[in-house]
Each structure stands twice: as structure tokens, then as C-alpha cells.
């Protein structure tokens, strides 16, 4: 079941109505049952793995609390390391076994041996990266004493399994979500309106922006030799908006669904295309993942406390592992490495920029940041390194300069109405991000400060565009959210 399916459009209101009809003391049980059903709708076997992760981290948390209370820090540290190792080991086994086997097979082929390892099927469980990262953060926070060990098994289970954030985040901390579960929520018309506003916005980002862009640029990436360099460049530029519309659309629906119930999830994106540096971009893009990497990897490695060389090394480690987290493919490692190098060189050149280079404009820095991140996205998009470098080579040798003057590079759009739809949709996206950037608040804060006439008109227009211009695919077979694979 995906957020932009008819099944979810039935599932969500049923769960919502029953939730508020039930007595407050048992509502969490209904949410837990609904979350299990939501996860099992993809594959019932996933529930076994989810249950094992819940029991491991829940039991470890209780043991950690007892050991800490008994004044046995070494035992507590050993238990924490063991639990984290089990979680990350499970992630490694599920996500990277076939990647490892593939690389071993390539080495064996290079050595001219006939020995090859067959891939293992059925390893990767939906959303396992997000679930395990939350399990790890809970264990480490209990060990550090920043979060109390949860004694209620089913409420802890709801923290990990809560369906809006279950598959692709946001990556929440137990200290933020468990208190909300214990307090419970009450019906609020304002929460419902804000939640529906975010859900509508998320559907617009996914179905109208992301999926329509995908239909245009997928042929370019799959048969790039048939296109000019300018057309490839345009496709790469559009991919940045495709993945933003896809993942921010998912995040809006997740946060909006939780908000309707009265739960507050973290914002995952805050106007990233207004960033004036790569470092700022990563403070605005997939915020909960980057905060997790900062708190549980970068800081334990020493952060920026041990000199400039160690800071550069720690930055590269974090971004290379972030790339590998996104996918078991060298393209993701290159993508992460490029972003790490951007930040390392940006930090090293700070002094040079201040003393030797004239200050650039805000818009210039934003464009430069966007272009650098977009170049890295190219590797994120391509299926392997060979195709990525072949595409770059083709784009350089066949630039298609004539297309610039004849506007022939726009031929990747099937017709003028599609171009107009996407142009208008992207302008709306950029306007929404500009509102968020300038007000430093959620779009819903701005939205509900406007007149009733504006709100109704905006909502009706967005709904109309989703219904009539959303890219649903044949027989309403939705394209999966890109981050489902992670």
C-alpha cells in the first residue's frame, strides 16, 4: 500500500475515524494494529523482521537501564555496542550481501576463475534502513541517558511501526515520539485541516511534478545516445526536481497523515534549493537522516574537534557511508563522495574566498549550489558507473549547440501542454519553498493565515490539477516512491 494509491485513500479515513471513536486508553493499540496491517500489505513476512527488531531494541533498552542504574558502565557500553552491531549487521546482510557477492564475482572474473556466487533473493525488507536507524538511535540514547528506557512494549512497538513514517521516514527519535504516544491525542479540526493540506500538497508534488517529470526524462537516461548534450543536461536538471517532488511529496504526506491524528513528525525538507552552499543544502535536505548521521556517526568520530585534517576525514567518511546507505551500488558511493568533497573544499577555501575572491550574489551562490548538487545527482540516477561516464562522455562530445538557438533541446517534452503544466507546477513549487524560506515556518502556518477565499481556491485548484494532470500510469499502476528502495 502506497500513499498515492486508492487503497490508502480508503485505509486512512477508516483508521482515522475508528481511532477517534475508540476510548483514549486503547487508541494506541488500534494505531499499532493499523500500522502492522499497512506494513503487511506489502509482504506479511516483513512483520516477522519488524517484530524481531522491536524485541531486540526494546529488551536491550531495559537491560541498559538496569545496568546503568547498577553502576556498571563497561557492561552497559558492551551491551550497547552488541545491540548496535546486531542492528547494523542485519542491515548489512539484508542490503549489501548481493552487492558484496557481485563485487567478489567481478574480482573472480578478473582472475579468470570459473567460480561465481549466485545472488540471494528476498533479502531486502521495505523501509528496513529507516526502521533500523531509529532502533539504533533509541539504543544509543538510552545508553547515553538522554532517553529513558521504554517499559511499555506495545507503545515502543508503535514508535517504530507508526505507519506514516514506517517505510521512508522521517527518521524520528524515541524521545520525540514516545511522549506523544503516552500523552495520546484528541480530535482537533485544525490538526485535520493542516494534515489534509499537507497530504494534498504531497500528492501534488508526487503525482503532478515528480511522476510527470519521470515520464519525460526516463527515456533520456535509458537511451542517452539518441539525445544531445543539451537535452541530457536538461534531463539532469529536471531530475533534481523529480527526486525532490518524490521524496518531499512522501514526507508531506507522512507528516500530514500524522498531523491529522495529532502527532507531530519532523520536517524533512526546508527549502533546500535556496541553499547558498553545499553544507547548507545538507542542512535543508533529508534533515532527519543528516541529523542522525551527525549525532551518531560524525560526532562520535570526533566531529570538527580534532583539527582540520580530521574534520575533512570525518566529513568524507560520513558522506561516503551516506551514499552507501542510499543504495548498494558504486554510483551512490560516488554521489556521496562528491558531496563530501564539495563540503571539504568549501571549508578549506573559506579563508581564500574571504580574502581573494569578490563576494558573489545570493542568487549566484544558490545557482552554483544547485548546479553542483545536480551534477552529483547524475550518478545517483544512473544504474552503474559505466553508464554514468558514458553518458557524460556523450554529452560532452555531442553537445548539440544548435539546439540552444533553435530550442530543439525542448523536444524531450512530448507537447506544449506538458511543458506548460510542468513549468507552472515548478514555479508553484519554488513559490512554496520561497514562502517557507522567508517565513522560516511550515507552509501550513502561512496558508492558514490567508483568507478563506484564498485557501479554498488554492485547495480546489491543486485538487483539480492532481485529478486531471497527475501521472497515474496504466490502469492506475503508481510509480513507487524513489526512496522505497532505500
Number of C-alpha atoms within 10 A of each C-alpha: 15 18 23 22 14 11 11 14 12 10 16 15 12 12 16 17 12 13 22 14 10 12 10 13 10 11 18 21 15 16 21 21 16 20 22 22 17 23 22 15 13 14 13 13 12 18 17 11 14 21 14 11 22 23 15 16 26 23 17 23 26 16 18 28 18 14 18 18 11 10 10 12 14 11 13 23 17 12 19 24 16 13 21 22 14 17 21 17 13 17 21 18 14 18 23 20 16 18 16 16 16 17 12 15 18 13 13 15 13 9 9 9 10 8 10 14 11 10 13 11 8 7 14 19 21 18 20 24 27 20 25 23 22 22 26 24 22 27 28 21 19 25 25 15 13 11 20 18 25 19 12 10 13 14 20 23 22 23 27 28 25 24 23 23 26 23 25 24 27 23 28 23 22 23 18 14 19 20 12 15 16 13 10 16 16 13 15 13 11 13 20 19 16 22 25 19 22 25 25 20 23 26 26 27 30 32 25 26 30 30 24 21 25 20 14 18 22 14 14 22 21 13 10 20 15 13 20 23 24 22 24 24 19 16 24 22 19 21 23 23 20 23 23 22 27 26 26 24 26 30 26 26 27 27 25 28 29 20 23 23 22 20 18 16 22 18 18 22 20 23 20 23 22 22 24 19 20 24 17 15 22 19 19 20 21 22 20 20 20 21 15 18 18 16 14 16 18 21 13 11 19 13 18 16 10 11 10 13 12 15 19 19 15 23 23 22 18 20 24 21 17 20 24 22 19 19 19 18 20 17 26 28 21 20 24 27 23 22 23 25 17 19 21 21 11 16 15 13 11 10 11 11 13 10 9 8 9 8 11 9 10 12 12 12 17 18 16 16 22 21 15 15 21 19 17 21 23 23 22 24 18 17 15 14 16 11 16 18 14 13 22 17 13 18 20 13 11 14 18 17 14 12 16 13 9 9 11 15 22 17 13 17 16 11 10 10 10 15 17 12 16 18 13 13 18 18 12 12 19 15 13 16 20 18 17 18 18 10 12 13 12 16 20 15 13 14 17 15 10 11 9 11 9 13 15 11 11 13 16 12 12 17 17 13 16 21 15 10 16 20 22 19 13 7 6 10 10 16 16 14 20 15 16 15 17 19
